[in-house]
Amino acid sequence: MTAPAPVSTPPQVLARCRDLVRPALRAAVGRLHPWVGEMAAYSFGWCEVGGAAVDAPGGKGIRQALAVLGAEAAGAPARCGVPAAVAVELVHAFSLLHDDIMDGDPTRRSRPAVWRAYGTGPAVLAGDGLFALAVRTLADSPGAVRLLSEALADLVRGQADDLLFATRPWTGVTAREYRVMAGHKTGALLGCAVALGAGLGGAPEPMVGALDRAGRHLGVAFQLVDDVLGIWGDPAVTGKPVLGDLRERKKTYPVLAALATPAGPRLAGLLDTPGCAEEAAVLIEEAGGRAAAVAEARRHTARADALLAGLPLASADLRDLLDFLVRRDL
């Protein structure tokens, strides 16, 4: 009697996809100008400033995994999703380089951000190079380039809204506006990743569209979970300082949900008072902000799961990964 095939856990799936994509991703980065390529390699955790090889944390590889799993969901070999995986990973790295500059974040994955390590101008140039390389990676597939460009337009829209939110008063942003922003800023690229992989794997257009929508719902849920972890997460796990989002005065979903309750005026006062982040976190939780964010994340997860359930070849790996990404440490 044949033994059943072992079941892969989501971390094993992420590792499998990283191992499959890494050679192509390294080869793509190797086509950049050597200095720009060094900055890109630094951002991926492959080297130190100056180019000395190192194995530093380089992210979970969520987007590249979704691209590979998208190809498998289309019934194609995993390798068919590799160009999509490389493209979305390059775009993600580009967005992080520019985000860190716009937000003034000095660190990324426990190391100096690229703009701190190399300078602002060089970091902008490296981001531009990664973006151009991503488009070049898909140049032989006009449909894929179109899908990627649409996701990039949404990403820019979401980033613009996020920056504008910072200029508004605490009560000047609604939870609904925030969900729309997250759908653009975070959801667009996740949806694009799985849809690109499926498209390159030969999936029909309705399936590509369903996977895109599922990925967008996943992106909103993922952002909401990040918001919870940005206030209450374990720094040893998240890599962020405790209460970091509150100290940086970020308008995240738990904050906005709590501000809409009777506790809102008192909370706004605490948020405007230096040294009150811990007290504000307690009040946000008491007012239901944390529970509201978790509940909203689970609603978007359920919508994504329902879309995947309607696709006969959507693998258990894809559905398990979706669930894993939005239930981490909640």
ChimeraX attribute file (.defattr): number of C-alpha atoms within 10 A of each C-alpha:
attribute: neighborCount
match mode: 1-to-1
recipient: residues
	/A:1	3
	/A:2	4
	/A:3	5
	/A:4	6
	/A:5	6
	/A:6	6
	/A:7	10
	/A:8	13
	/A:9	13
	/A:10	19
	/A:11	13
	/A:12	13
	/A:13	20
	/A:14	23
	/A:15	16
	/A:16	14
	/A:17	25
	/A:18	20
	/A:19	11
	/A:20	19
	/A:21	24
	/A:22	16
	/A:23	12
	/A:24	15
	/A:25	20
	/A:26	16
	/A:27	11
	/A:28	20
	/A:29	22
	/A:30	15
	/A:31	11
	/A:32	17
	/A:33	12
	/A:34	12
	/A:35	13
	/A:36	21
	/A:37	20
	/A:38	22
	/A:39	29
	/A:40	27
	/A:41	21
	/A:42	26
	/A:43	27
	/A:44	19
	/A:45	18
	/A:46	19
	/A:47	18
	/A:48	18
	/A:49	13
	/A:50	11
	/A:51	15
	/A:52	10
	/A:53	13
	/A:54	12
	/A:55	11
	/A:56	16
	/A:57	14
	/A:58	15
	/A:59	12
	/A:60	12
	/A:61	17
	/A:62	21
	/A:63	26
	/A:64	32
	/A:65	29
	/A:66	34
	/A:67	36
	/A:68	35
	/A:69	34
	/A:70	36
	/A:71	29
	/A:72	25
	/A:73	30
	/A:74	27
	/A:75	17
	/A:76	19
	/A:77	14
	/A:78	21
	/A:79	20
	/A:80	22
	/A:81	32
	/A:82	27
	/A:83	24
	/A:84	36
	/A:85	36
	/A:86	29
	/A:87	29
	/A:88	29
	/A:89	26
	/A:90	27
	/A:91	25
	/A:92	21
	/A:93	20
	/A:94	24
	/A:95	20
	/A:96	17
	/A:97	27
	/A:98	20
	/A:99	14
	/A:100	19
	/A:101	19
	/A:102	11
	/A:103	10
	/A:104	12
	/A:105	14
	/A:106	15
	/A:107	16
	/A:108	18
	/A:109	16
	/A:110	11
	/A:111	16
	/A:112	15
	/A:113	23
	/A:114	27
	/A:115	22
	/A:116	16
	/A:117	17
	/A:118	14
	/A:119	12
	/A:120	17
	/A:121	10
	/A:122	16
	/A:123	25
	/A:124	17
	/A:125	16
	/A:126	27
	/A:127	25
	/A:128	18
	/A:129	20
	/A:130	27
	/A:131	21
	/A:132	16
	/A:133	20
	/A:134	26
	/A:135	20
	/A:136	14
	/A:137	20
	/A:138	20
	/A:139	12
	/A:140	10
	/A:141	13
	/A:142	10
	/A:143	14
	/A:144	23
	/A:145	20
	/A:146	13
	/A:147	18
	/A:148	26
	/A:149	14
	/A:150	14
	/A:151	23
	/A:152	20
	/A:153	14
	/A:154	20
	/A:155	22
	/A:156	15
	/A:157	15
	/A:158	22
	/A:159	20
	/A:160	14
	/A:161	18
	/A:162	19
	/A:163	12
	/A:164	11
	/A:165	19
	/A:166	14
	/A:167	9
	/A:168	11
	/A:169	10
	/A:170	22
	/A:171	14
	/A:172	12
	/A:173	18
	/A:174	16
	/A:175	19
	/A:176	12
	/A:177	14
	/A:178	21
	/A:179	19
	/A:180	15
	/A:181	22
	/A:182	26
	/A:183	25
	/A:184	27
	/A:185	28
	/A:186	25
	/A:187	30
	/A:188	28
	/A:189	29
	/A:190	32
	/A:191	30
	/A:192	32
	/A:193	35
	/A:194	35
	/A:195	35
	/A:196	36
	/A:197	35
	/A:198	32
	/A:199	27
	/A:200	25
	/A:201	24
	/A:202	16
	/A:203	21
	/A:204	11
	/A:205	12
	/A:206	10
	/A:207	24
	/A:208	24
	/A:209	19
	/A:210	19
	/A:211	30
	/A:212	28
	/A:213	23
	/A:214	27
	/A:215	32
	/A:216	29
	/A:217	29
	/A:218	31
	/A:219	29
	/A:220	29
	/A:221	33
	/A:222	25
	/A:223	22
	/A:224	28
	/A:225	26
	/A:226	20
	/A:227	22
	/A:228	23
	/A:229	23
	/A:230	22
	/A:231	25
	/A:232	22
	/A:233	22
	/A:234	15
	/A:235	15
	/A:236	9
	/A:237	10
	/A:238	15
	/A:239	14
	/A:240	19
	/A:241	15
	/A:242	19
	/A:243	20
	/A:244	17
	/A:245	20
	/A:246	19
	/A:247	16
	/A:248	11
	/A:249	14
	/A:250	18
	/A:251	24
	/A:252	24
	/A:253	28
	/A:254	25
	/A:255	34
	/A:256	24
	/A:257	22
	/A:258	26
	/A:259	24
	/A:260	15
	/A:261	14
	/A:262	10
	/A:263	15
	/A:264	20
	/A:265	15
	/A:266	12
	/A:267	24
	/A:268	17
	/A:269	12
	/A:270	18
	/A:271	22
	/A:272	13
	/A:273	11
	/A:274	8
	/A:275	11
	/A:276	15
	/A:277	22
	/A:278	16
	/A:279	12
	/A:280	22
	/A:281	22
	/A:282	13
	/A:283	19
	/A:284	24
	/A:285	16
	/A:286	13
	/A:287	22
	/A:288	17
	/A:289	24
	/A:290	26
	/A:291	17
	/A:292	19
	/A:293	26
	/A:294	20
	/A:295	14
	/A:296	17
	/A:297	22
	/A:298	21
	/A:299	16
	/A:300	22
	/A:301	27
	/A:302	18
	/A:303	16
	/A:304	25
	/A:305	20
	/A:306	12
	/A:307	19
	/A:308	23
	/A:309	13
	/A:310	11
	/A:311	15
	/A:312	11
	/A:313	14
	/A:314	21
	/A:315	18
	/A:316	15
	/A:317	20
	/A:318	22
	/A:319	17
	/A:320	15
	/A:321	21
	/A:322	25
	/A:323	20
	/A:324	14
	/A:325	18
	/A:326	23
	/A:327	15
	/A:328	13
	/A:329	14
	/A:330	12
